[in-house]
Amino acid sequence: MANEWGPLGALAGEWEGEGGLDVSFHHAEGEVGNTVYLEKVTFKPFGPVDNGSQHLYGLDYKTLMFRNNEAEPFHTEVGYWLWDGATGEILRSFAIPRGIAVLAGGHADADAKQFTLKAAVGDPQYAISEGQYLSKNASSTTYDVTVTINDDGTWSYEETSMLRMSNLPEILAHTDRNTLHKTAVHHFPS
């Protein structure tokens, strides 16, 4: 049954990664810096979702990222990862509670161990949308993520958001990367 989720099937479950690295602008210091983080991700499989003749299988997901030993996350996301087996399209739609929503997309084979998704402001399909504050002060122009399913049962990602920030003269490459290991299994619907 899990093969209906294509390359996303390997991500179903609960995951944790302690070696995350966020490279971003640190407002308190007024400069770009590194933040090491602990990440917890949950992927719950669902599907099919039918759109006419299209049949999507997906993962409902939530990500929490914590600095040091802080009790509250400094970053959260909620959304969906979707697989269209007929076309090989992978979609990731997510929202961040800072007033930003992203629909990133790409293509991969059903048994792919690595895939890349992209989005850009103004793209007619894979787009970034943000509120007024971000648009004025820290506007995301592009987003891309590469996911790798590792042979040891972990998975890794590297993502970059190019930001046009009002307090920097050049566009900033805000990057995040982590490797996560499974802490719990989620079963596929029958």
Z-matrix of the N, CA and C atoms (Angstrom, degrees):
N
C 1 1.462
C 2 1.527 1 111.37
N 3 1.342 2 118.55 1 -37.47
C 4 1.462 3 121.84 2 -175.49
C 5 1.529 4 112.43 3 -61.12
N 6 1.347 5 118.27 4 -22.18
C 7 1.461 6 119.67 5 -178.76
C 8 1.526 7 112.79 6 -65.55
N 9 1.332 8 118.42 7 -18.45
C 10 1.462 9 121.04 8 177.16
C 11 1.530 10 111.96 9 -67.60
N 12 1.326 11 117.09 10 -15.37
C 13 1.458 12 122.56 11 177.86
C 14 1.530 13 111.79 12 -92.51
N 15 1.337 14 116.98 13 2.04
C 16 1.466 15 120.90 14 178.98
C 17 1.518 16 111.29 15 54.23
N 18 1.327 17 117.84 16 -138.51
C 19 1.465 18 120.12 17 -177.78
C 20 1.526 19 113.39 18 -67.85
N 21 1.342 20 117.45 19 -15.82
C 22 1.462 21 120.28 20 179.19
C 23 1.529 22 112.38 21 -74.59
N 24 1.338 23 117.46 22 -20.33
C 25 1.462 24 120.72 23 -178.19
C 26 1.519 25 113.17 24 -55.85
N 27 1.316 26 117.00 25 -34.15
C 28 1.470 27 121.00 26 -179.22
C 29 1.524 28 112.31 27 -67.94
N 30 1.325 29 118.33 28 -16.82
C 31 1.465 30 121.44 29 -177.04
C 32 1.527 31 113.64 30 -90.43
N 33 1.326 32 118.44 31 -12.72
C 34 1.466 33 120.62 32 -177.28
C 35 1.524 34 109.75 33 -58.48
N 36 1.336 35 116.30 34 132.76
C 37 1.458 36 121.24 35 178.52
C 38 1.516 37 111.46 36 131.87
N 39 1.331 38 114.17 37 -168.49
C 40 1.459 39 121.29 38 176.73
C 41 1.522 40 108.08 39 -112.23
N 42 1.325 41 115.70 40 140.22
C 43 1.465 42 122.38 41 -170.57
C 44 1.511 43 110.61 42 -135.56
N 45 1.341 44 114.44 43 155.19
C 46 1.454 45 120.24 44 176.34
C 47 1.526 46 108.95 45 -144.67
N 48 1.327 47 115.50 46 140.96
C 49 1.465 48 121.30 47 176.97
C 50 1.514 49 109.96 48 -139.51
N 51 1.327 50 116.84 49 126.11
C 52 1.466 51 121.49 50 -176.09
C 53 1.514 52 113.21 51 -96.31
N 54 1.320 53 118.18 52 -10.58
C 55 1.466 54 120.31 53 -174.05
C 56 1.501 55 114.85 54 -106.15
N 57 1.318 56 118.26 55 28.60
C 58 1.458 57 120.41 56 -179.67
C 59 1.516 58 111.78 57 -64.77
N 60 1.338 59 116.26 58 146.38
C 61 1.460 60 121.22 59 176.98
C 62 1.523 61 109.22 60 -132.32
N 63 1.328 62 114.82 61 120.83
C 64 1.460 63 123.57 62 178.76
C 65 1.528 64 107.38 63 -109.56
N 66 1.324 65 116.84 64 123.64
C 67 1.466 66 121.78 65 174.75
C 68 1.523 67 106.44 66 -111.25
N 69 1.340 68 115.71 67 112.45
C 70 1.459 69 120.45 68 -173.60
C 71 1.525 70 110.02 69 -153.97
N 72 1.328 71 115.44 70 174.26
C 73 1.461 72 120.25 71 176.22
C 74 1.514 73 108.76 72 -76.46
N 75 1.334 74 116.28 73 128.29
C 76 1.466 75 122.36 74 177.56
C 77 1.531 76 107.92 75 -101.97
N 78 1.332 77 115.84 76 109.39
C 79 1.462 78 120.76 77 -175.42
C 80 1.524 79 112.21 78 -63.55
N 81 1.326 80 118.17 79 -37.52
C 82 1.466 81 121.16 80 -178.17
C 83 1.535 82 111.38 81 -61.97
N 84 1.340 83 117.03 82 -37.21
C 85 1.460 84 121.24 83 -179.80
C 86 1.528 85 112.68 84 -93.84
N 87 1.326 86 116.77 85 -15.74
C 88 1.459 87 120.98 86 -178.96
C 89 1.512 88 113.83 87 71.59
N 90 1.351 89 116.77 88 28.23
C 91 1.468 90 120.52 89 -178.78
C 92 1.524 91 110.66 90 -154.47
N 93 1.333 92 114.90 91 168.35
C 94 1.458 93 121.32 92 176.52
C 95 1.521 94 108.12 93 -76.11
N 96 1.337 95 115.85 94 136.59
C 97 1.457 96 120.23 95 -179.49
C 98 1.509 97 111.80 96 -150.58
N 99 1.323 98 115.53 97 175.55
C 100 1.466 99 123.14 98 -179.98
C 101 1.517 100 110.71 99 -103.42
N 102 1.326 101 116.06 100 140.67
C 103 1.456 102 122.25 101 173.18
C 104 1.513 103 107.84 102 -127.59
N 105 1.326 104 116.63 103 121.33
C 106 1.459 105 121.83 104 173.44
C 107 1.522 106 106.73 105 -84.68
N 108 1.348 107 117.29 106 139.32
C 109 1.456 108 119.00 107 -176.78
C 110 1.524 109 112.77 108 -142.52
N 111 1.335 110 114.11 109 155.62
C 112 1.460 111 124.95 110 169.63
C 113 1.520 112 106.21 111 -96.06
N 114 1.323 113 116.83 112 134.86
C 115 1.466 114 121.02 113 -178.49
C 116 1.521 115 110.07 114 -124.98
N 117 1.327 116 115.46 115 139.25
C 118 1.462 117 122.40 116 174.56
C 119 1.526 118 107.56 117 -125.19
N 120 1.341 119 116.02 118 125.98
C 121 1.463 120 121.63 119 -177.31
C 122 1.522 121 109.05 120 -128.29
N 123 1.323 122 116.14 121 137.53
C 124 1.458 123 122.35 122 174.06
C 125 1.517 124 108.70 123 -121.00
N 126 1.350 125 116.57 124 127.74
C 127 1.463 126 123.64 125 175.40
C 128 1.526 127 108.15 126 -120.21
N 129 1.342 128 117.47 127 113.52
C 130 1.469 129 122.14 128 178.21
C 131 1.525 130 109.00 129 -108.53
N 132 1.355 131 117.06 130 119.19
C 133 1.468 132 119.91 131 -177.45
C 134 1.526 133 112.66 132 -71.96
N 135 1.335 134 116.00 133 146.83
C 136 1.462 135 122.98 134 174.31
C 137 1.523 136 108.55 135 -149.54
N 138 1.297 137 115.66 136 164.59
C 139 1.464 138 119.76 137 175.38
C 140 1.510 139 112.01 138 135.31
N 141 1.317 140 114.64 139 166.85
C 142 1.458 141 126.22 140 4.85
C 143 1.529 142 112.85 141 -82.23
N 144 1.319 143 114.72 142 155.64
C 145 1.453 144 123.23 143 168.86
C 146 1.519 145 104.79 144 -109.47
N 147 1.322 146 116.70 145 120.78
C 148 1.461 147 121.39 146 -175.46
C 149 1.523 148 111.54 147 -101.32
N 150 1.328 149 115.56 148 128.04
C 151 1.464 150 124.38 149 172.24
C 152 1.521 151 106.22 150 -119.94
N 153 1.314 152 117.29 151 89.27
C 154 1.458 153 118.92 152 -175.06
C 155 1.512 154 109.07 153 61.54
N 156 1.328 155 117.39 154 -119.81
C 157 1.460 156 120.71 155 -179.53
C 158 1.540 157 112.80 156 -87.89
N 159 1.322 158 117.28 157 -4.68
C 160 1.468 159 120.73 158 179.07
C 161 1.528 160 109.94 159 -84.77
N 162 1.347 161 115.66 160 138.49
C 163 1.467 162 121.85 161 178.27
C 164 1.520 163 108.22 162 -126.28
N 165 1.332 164 115.70 163 110.47
C 166 1.461 165 121.61 164 -178.87
C 167 1.528 166 110.20 165 -102.68
N 168 1.325 167 115.34 166 142.08
C 169 1.461 168 122.05 167 170.89
C 170 1.516 169 106.29 168 -118.76
N 171 1.335 170 116.38 169 139.82
C 172 1.448 171 116.90 170 -172.43
C 173 1.508 172 115.68 171 -143.18
N 174 1.316 173 112.41 172 177.63
C 175 1.454 174 123.53 173 175.80
C 176 1.518 175 107.62 174 -127.54
N 177 1.319 176 116.06 175 121.71
C 178 1.456 177 122.88 176 172.05
C 179 1.530 178 105.02 177 -80.15
N 180 1.329 179 118.59 178 125.73
C 181 1.462 180 117.51 179 -175.09
C 182 1.522 181 113.69 180 -133.04
N 183 1.344 182 112.93 181 156.55
C 184 1.457 183 122.11 182 173.98
C 185 1.519 184 107.26 183 -142.53
N 186 1.325 185 116.01 184 135.34
C 187 1.461 186 123.08 185 178.67
C 188 1.521 187 109.27 186 -121.96
N 189 1.337 188 115.18 187 136.37
C 190 1.465 189 122.40 188 174.21
C 191 1.521 190 107.82 189 -127.37
N 192 1.341 191 117.14 190 134.11
C 193 1.463 192 121.85 191 178.82
C 194 1.525 193 108.86 192 -124.58
N 195 1.350 194 115.00 193 133.06
C 196 1.462 195 121.86 194 -175.69
C 197 1.522 196 110.43 195 -123.59
N 198 1.331 197 117.20 196 134.12
C 199 1.464 198 122.64 197 172.14
C 200 1.521 199 109.32 198 -86.45
N 201 1.335 200 116.02 199 142.09
C 202 1.460 201 121.63 200 173.88
C 203 1.519 202 111.43 201 44.04
N 204 1.317 203 117.04 202 -126.38
C 205 1.473 204 120.96 203 179.46
C 206 1.519 205 111.83 204 -109.56
N 207 1.331 206 117.44 205 25.73
C 208 1.460 207 120.69 206 -178.47
C 209 1.525 208 110.60 207 -66.60
N 210 1.331 209 115.72 208 142.20
C 211 1.464 210 121.23 209 -179.43
C 212 1.526 211 112.33 210 -78.08
N 213 1.327 212 117.16 211 -30.03
C 214 1.463 213 121.84 212 -178.10
C 215 1.525 214 109.88 213 -102.00
N 216 1.341 215 117.52 214 138.66
C 217 1.467 216 119.51 215 178.88
C 218 1.530 217 111.42 216 -68.83
N 219 1.331 218 116.29 217 147.03
C 220 1.462 219 120.52 218 174.30
C 221 1.526 220 110.78 219 -90.02
N 222 1.344 221 116.83 220 -12.24
C 223 1.461 222 120.83 221 179.81
C 224 1.525 223 108.92 222 -149.45
N 225 1.325 224 116.13 223 135.40
C 226 1.465 225 122.04 224 174.29
C 227 1.526 226 108.88 225 -136.06
N 228 1.342 227 114.98 226 153.69
C 229 1.466 228 122.79 227 173.78
C 230 1.519 229 108.17 228 -142.49
N 231 1.313 230 116.15 229 147.78
C 232 1.463 231 122.14 230 169.39
C 233 1.516 232 107.83 231 -133.63
N 234 1.329 233 116.07 232 147.74
C 235 1.454 234 117.91 233 178.67
C 236 1.504 235 113.39 234 169.45
N 237 1.332 236 114.54 235 -155.94
C 238 1.462 237 122.86 236 -176.67
C 239 1.520 238 110.54 237 -136.92
N 240 1.325 239 116.06 238 143.68
C 241 1.454 240 123.81 239 164.87
C 242 1.528 241 104.72 240 -109.31
N 243 1.331 242 117.83 241 132.61
C 244 1.468 243 122.46 242 -175.15
C 245 1.522 244 110.43 243 -128.15
N 246 1.342 245 115.46 244 145.96
C 247 1.464 246 122.53 245 179.47
C 248 1.516 247 109.15 246 -126.72
N 249 1.332 248 117.04 247 128.24
C 250 1.455 249 123.71 248 173.58
C 251 1.531 250 106.91 249 -108.98
N 252 1.327 251 116.67 250 98.82
C 253 1.460 252 121.48 251 -176.12
C 254 1.518 253 113.86 252 -62.63
N 255 1.334 254 117.70 253 -27.43
C 256 1.468 255 120.30 254 -178.63
C 257 1.526 256 112.39 255 -71.46
N 258 1.335 257 116.93 256 -30.79
C 259 1.464 258 120.21 257 -176.27
C 260 1.532 259 113.25 258 -114.03
N 261 1.332 260 117.10 259 -14.65
C 262 1.460 261 120.94 260 -176.33
C 263 1.516 262 113.41 261 79.11
N 264 1.331 263 116.58 262 11.60
C 265 1.460 264 120.06 263 -179.93
C 266 1.528 265 110.46 264 -78.70
N 267 1.324 266 115.46 265 135.32
C 268 1.465 267 122.69 266 172.54
C 269 1.520 268 106.95 267 -115.39
N 270 1.336 269 115.84 268 134.74
C 271 1.460 270 121.86 269 177.92
C 272 1.523 271 109.33 270 -123.68
N 273 1.309 272 115.61 271 144.32
C 274 1.464 273 121.72 272 170.87
C 275 1.510 274 106.89 273 -129.54
N 276 1.329 275 115.83 274 113.66
C 277 1.462 276 119.92 275 176.51
C 278 1.518 277 107.24 276 -113.53
N 279 1.344 278 115.36 277 127.89
C 280 1.461 279 117.97 278 -177.76
C 281 1.517 280 110.78 279 -150.79
N 282 1.329 281 113.56 280 159.04
C 283 1.457 282 121.69 281 177.16
C 284 1.519 283 108.63 282 -126.78
N 285 1.316 284 115.16 283 144.61
C 286 1.456 285 123.35 284 176.58
C 287 1.522 286 106.01 285 -119.18
N 288 1.331 287 117.94 286 131.99
C 289 1.462 288 119.53 287 -174.27
C 290 1.534 289 113.60 288 -74.58
N 291 1.309 290 115.26 289 48.03
C 292 1.462 291 122.79 290 170.15
C 293 1.528 292 108.96 291 -123.01
N 294 1.341 293 116.09 292 8.02
C 295 1.452 294 120.70 293 -179.38
C 296 1.511 295 113.54 294 90.44
N 297 1.343 296 116.69 295 40.29
C 298 1.462 297 120.12 296 178.66
C 299 1.526 298 109.49 297 -138.60
N 300 1.330 299 115.31 298 140.54
C 301 1.466 300 122.54 299 175.34
C 302 1.525 301 107.88 300 -134.05
N 303 1.335 302 115.52 301 141.42
C 304 1.457 303 121.19 302 -175.71
C 305 1.521 304 109.27 303 -132.66
N 306 1.326 305 116.73 304 137.37
C 307 1.459 306 123.02 305 166.87
C 308 1.523 307 105.87 306 -120.60
N 309 1.332 308 115.09 307 104.44
C 310 1.470 309 121.32 308 179.83
C 311 1.517 310 108.54 309 -104.51
N 312 1.326 311 116.94 310 149.91
C 313 1.456 312 119.93 311 -178.61
C 314 1.505 313 112.92 312 -148.11
N 315 1.331 314 113.34 313 163.29
C 316 1.458 315 121.99 314 177.12
C 317 1.516 316 109.13 315 -171.90
N 318 1.312 317 116.60 316 -171.97
C 319 1.461 318 121.96 317 -179.82
C 320 1.521 319 109.82 318 -133.07
N 321 1.335 320 115.32 319 149.72
C 322 1.465 321 121.24 320 178.28
C 323 1.519 322 108.76 321 -158.65
N 324 1.324 323 115.76 322 160.33
C 325 1.460 324 121.06 323 171.72
C 326 1.521 325 108.99 324 -74.20
N 327 1.327 326 116.45 325 157.40
C 328 1.464 327 121.54 326 -177.50
C 329 1.524 328 112.49 327 -60.23
N 330 1.327 329 117.81 328 -29.67
C 331 1.464 330 120.90 329 -178.75
C 332 1.528 331 112.84 330 -103.47
N 333 1.325 332 116.95 331 18.45
C 334 1.468 333 121.41 332 -178.10
C 335 1.521 334 110.91 333 -61.51
N 336 1.316 335 115.10 334 140.28
C 337 1.467 336 122.10 335 174.77
C 338 1.523 337 111.05 336 -100.32
N 339 1.319 338 116.54 337 -4.95
C 340 1.460 339 121.22 338 177.41
C 341 1.523 340 108.74 339 -150.81
N 342 1.322 341 116.27 340 140.58
C 343 1.456 342 121.26 341 176.32
C 344 1.524 343 109.42 342 -152.76
N 345 1.338 344 115.16 343 156.30
C 346 1.459 345 122.51 344 -178.52
C 347 1.521 346 109.42 345 -124.84
N 348 1.325 347 115.57 346 136.92
C 349 1.460 348 123.22 347 176.70
C 350 1.519 349 108.11 348 -121.07
N 351 1.350 350 115.78 349 145.05
C 352 1.462 351 120.44 350 -177.70
C 353 1.519 352 110.59 351 -137.74
N 354 1.336 353 114.49 352 155.48
C 355 1.464 354 122.55 353 173.57
C 356 1.519 355 108.16 354 -149.04
N 357 1.328 356 116.69 355 155.44
C 358 1.466 357 121.56 356 177.68
C 359 1.522 358 109.51 357 -150.28
N 360 1.311 359 115.41 358 150.08
C 361 1.458 360 120.24 359 175.20
C 362 1.518 361 107.96 360 -59.31
N 363 1.319 362 116.18 361 130.87
C 364 1.456 363 121.22 362 176.90
C 365 1.511 364 115.73 363 83.79
N 366 1.342 365 118.49 364 -6.06
C 367 1.469 366 119.55 365 177.23
C 368 1.530 367 108.40 366 -64.52
N 369 1.335 368 118.55 367 135.50
C 370 1.465 369 120.16 368 -177.11
C 371 1.534 370 113.82 369 -69.29
N 372 1.332 371 118.91 370 -18.68
C 373 1.464 372 120.91 371 179.35
C 374 1.524 373 112.58 372 -115.77
N 375 1.306 374 116.89 373 -56.01
C 376 1.464 375 122.40 374 -173.61
C 377 1.521 376 107.93 375 -105.54
N 378 1.348 377 116.61 376 97.49
C 379 1.460 378 121.14 377 -165.95
C 380 1.524 379 113.41 378 -125.06
N 381 1.325 380 114.46 379 162.92
C 382 1.452 381 124.90 380 175.39
C 383 1.528 382 106.98 381 -116.52
N 384 1.324 383 116.02 382 133.77
C 385 1.462 384 120.93 383 177.40
C 386 1.522 385 107.96 384 -129.37
N 387 1.333 386 116.66 385 138.02
C 388 1.465 387 119.40 386 -177.56
C 389 1.514 388 110.87 387 -145.36
N 390 1.325 389 115.07 388 159.90
C 391 1.458 390 121.78 389 179.01
C 392 1.522 391 112.31 390 -76.68
N 393 1.317 392 115.71 391 176.81
C 394 1.460 393 122.19 392 -174.62
C 395 1.524 394 113.15 393 -61.26
N 396 1.329 395 117.87 394 -42.70
C 397 1.464 396 120.32 395 -177.13
C 398 1.527 397 111.00 396 -61.59
N 399 1.323 398 116.82 397 -50.20
C 400 1.460 399 119.48 398 179.75
C 401 1.525 400 111.30 399 -64.07
N 402 1.316 401 116.03 400 -40.92
C 403 1.458 402 120.06 401 179.68
C 404 1.526 403 111.46 402 -57.58
N 405 1.317 404 116.99 403 -35.51
C 406 1.457 405 122.20 404 -178.96
C 407 1.535 406 112.67 405 -83.83
N 408 1.350 407 117.72 406 -36.39
C 409 1.461 408 120.95 407 -168.92
C 410 1.528 409 116.33 408 -110.47
N 411 1.326 410 117.79 409 -29.31
C 412 1.474 411 120.37 410 -176.66
C 413 1.519 412 108.91 411 -155.27
N 414 1.311 413 116.00 412 67.40
C 415 1.461 414 121.56 413 -172.82
C 416 1.534 415 111.62 414 -81.97
N 417 1.319 416 115.62 415 127.66
C 418 1.469 417 121.32 416 175.72
C 419 1.518 418 108.97 417 -80.03
N 420 1.324 419 116.76 418 123.10
C 421 1.461 420 120.12 419 179.56
C 422 1.526 421 111.48 420 -95.68
N 423 1.339 422 116.62 421 -36.84
C 424 1.466 423 121.40 422 176.12
C 425 1.525 424 109.20 423 -143.43
N 426 1.325 425 114.79 424 159.39
C 427 1.467 426 122.37 425 176.39
C 428 1.521 427 107.06 426 -142.65
N 429 1.334 428 116.85 427 135.69
C 430 1.462 429 119.57 428 170.90
C 431 1.520 430 109.12 429 -146.16
N 432 1.326 431 114.66 430 147.81
C 433 1.462 432 121.89 431 178.46
C 434 1.523 433 108.06 432 -138.66
N 435 1.324 434 115.76 433 137.70
C 436 1.454 435 122.09 434 172.32
C 437 1.519 436 107.58 435 -116.68
N 438 1.330 437 115.51 436 124.98
C 439 1.465 438 123.30 437 -179.55
C 440 1.525 439 107.72 438 -107.60
N 441 1.332 440 116.44 439 134.88
C 442 1.453 441 122.45 440 177.91
C 443 1.518 442 109.26 441 -125.77
N 444 1.336 443 116.39 442 123.91
C 445 1.461 444 122.62 443 174.26
C 446 1.530 445 106.26 444 -88.15
N 447 1.317 446 117.11 445 113.95
C 448 1.464 447 121.97 446 -173.82
C 449 1.522 448 111.31 447 -86.87
N 450 1.325 449 116.45 448 151.35
C 451 1.465 450 122.48 449 -177.93
C 452 1.532 451 113.15 450 -64.47
N 453 1.340 452 118.25 451 -21.32
C 454 1.465 453 120.83 452 -178.63
C 455 1.523 454 113.64 453 -87.09
N 456 1.362 455 117.26 454 8.90
C 457 1.463 456 120.79 455 178.30
C 458 1.518 457 113.85 456 91.89
N 459 1.332 458 117.73 457 -2.96
C 460 1.460 459 121.15 458 174.80
C 461 1.528 460 109.00 459 -92.58
N 462 1.308 461 116.66 460 173.75
C 463 1.455 462 121.22 461 170.11
C 464 1.527 463 108.27 462 -138.94
N 465 1.307 464 115.60 463 153.90
C 466 1.461 465 122.19 464 -176.81
C 467 1.525 466 109.81 465 -130.85
N 468 1.312 467 115.15 466 156.59
C 469 1.458 468 119.48 467 171.90
C 470 1.521 469 109.74 468 -142.07
N 471 1.318 470 114.33 469 153.39
C 472 1.460 471 123.39 470 169.67
C 473 1.509 472 106.11 471 -133.78
N 474 1.335 473 116.03 472 125.28
C 475 1.460 474 119.22 473 -179.36
C 476 1.521 475 110.44 474 -133.07
N 477 1.332 476 113.73 475 150.19
C 478 1.458 477 120.76 476 179.78
C 479 1.515 478 109.54 477 -136.48
N 480 1.318 479 115.27 478 129.99
C 481 1.464 480 122.53 479 170.16
C 482 1.516 481 106.86 480 -113.75
N 483 1.306 482 116.63 481 121.85
C 484 1.466 483 120.55 482 176.18
C 485 1.528 484 107.20 483 -85.31
N 486 1.346 485 115.40 484 121.79
C 487 1.465 486 121.39 485 -174.73
C 488 1.521 487 111.11 486 -114.86
N 489 1.321 488 115.20 487 132.22
C 490 1.465 489 121.90 488 170.65
C 491 1.528 490 105.16 489 -96.82
N 492 1.350 491 115.11 490 104.11
C 493 1.464 492 120.35 491 -175.04
C 494 1.526 493 110.51 492 -103.15
N 495 1.331 494 115.67 493 139.57
C 496 1.466 495 120.58 494 -176.75
C 497 1.523 496 112.45 495 -66.46
N 498 1.343 497 118.27 496 -23.24
C 499 1.464 498 120.59 497 -176.67
C 500 1.535 499 113.19 498 -101.58
N 501 1.328 500 118.09 499 8.05
C 502 1.465 501 121.71 500 177.40
C 503 1.526 502 110.29 501 -124.82
N 504 1.329 503 117.46 502 142.59
C 505 1.465 504 119.57 503 -177.92
C 506 1.531 505 113.77 504 -74.91
N 507 1.344 506 117.27 505 -23.68
C 508 1.461 507 120.45 506 -178.16
C 509 1.518 508 110.41 507 -123.55
N 510 1.329 509 115.80 508 160.70
C 511 1.464 510 120.83 509 177.81
C 512 1.524 511 109.23 510 -64.82
N 513 1.329 512 116.16 511 137.69
C 514 1.462 513 123.47 512 -178.20
C 515 1.527 514 110.55 513 -100.63
N 516 1.313 515 116.31 514 131.74
C 517 1.473 516 121.72 515 172.33
C 518 1.524 517 107.73 516 -88.85
N 519 1.329 518 116.37 517 97.49
C 520 1.470 519 122.22 518 176.41
C 521 1.529 520 106.73 519 -83.41
N 522 1.331 521 117.16 520 115.75
C 523 1.462 522 120.73 521 -175.02
C 524 1.525 523 111.68 522 -119.06
N 525 1.316 524 114.96 523 151.02
C 526 1.467 525 123.58 524 173.96
C 527 1.510 526 107.72 525 -138.94
N 528 1.338 527 115.76 526 143.21
C 529 1.465 528 119.82 527 174.29
C 530 1.516 529 108.62 528 -152.02
N 531 1.336 530 114.81 529 150.02
C 532 1.458 531 120.39 530 179.19
C 533 1.520 532 109.22 531 -164.25
N 534 1.329 533 115.64 532 159.92
C 535 1.458 534 123.88 533 170.26
C 536 1.518 535 106.83 534 -122.27
N 537 1.336 536 116.12 535 130.01
C 538 1.463 537 120.77 536 -174.11
C 539 1.518 538 111.20 537 -119.32
N 540 1.342 539 115.16 538 145.46
C 541 1.468 540 121.75 539 176.80
C 542 1.529 541 108.78 540 -115.90
N 543 1.330 542 115.31 541 150.48
C 544 1.465 543 121.43 542 -174.72
C 545 1.521 544 110.65 543 -75.37
N 546 1.337 545 115.52 544 134.45
C 547 1.466 546 121.64 545 177.15
C 548 1.529 547 111.62 546 -113.92
N 549 1.339 548 118.16 547 -18.88
C 550 1.472 549 121.86 548 177.85
C 551 1.526 550 108.81 549 -158.19
N 552 1.327 551 115.66 550 153.77
C 553 1.472 552 123.32 551 -178.65
C 554 1.522 553 109.32 552 -100.03
N 555 1.331 554 116.99 553 142.80
C 556 1.466 555 123.01 554 169.79
C 557 1.525 556 106.79 555 -116.89
N 558 1.310 557 116.28 556 130.30
C 559 1.460 558 120.73 557 -177.05
C 560 1.522 559 111.05 558 -83.61
N 561 1.310 560 114.69 559 148.75
C 562 1.453 561 121.30 560 179.05
C 563 1.520 562 110.48 561 -79.53
N 564 1.344 563 117.65 562 143.64
C 565 1.461 564 120.27 563 176.09
C 566 1.527 565 110.80 564 -61.19
N 567 1.320 566 115.90 565 148.24
C 568 1.480 567 117.73 566 178.63
C 569 1.498 568 111.98 567 -98.08
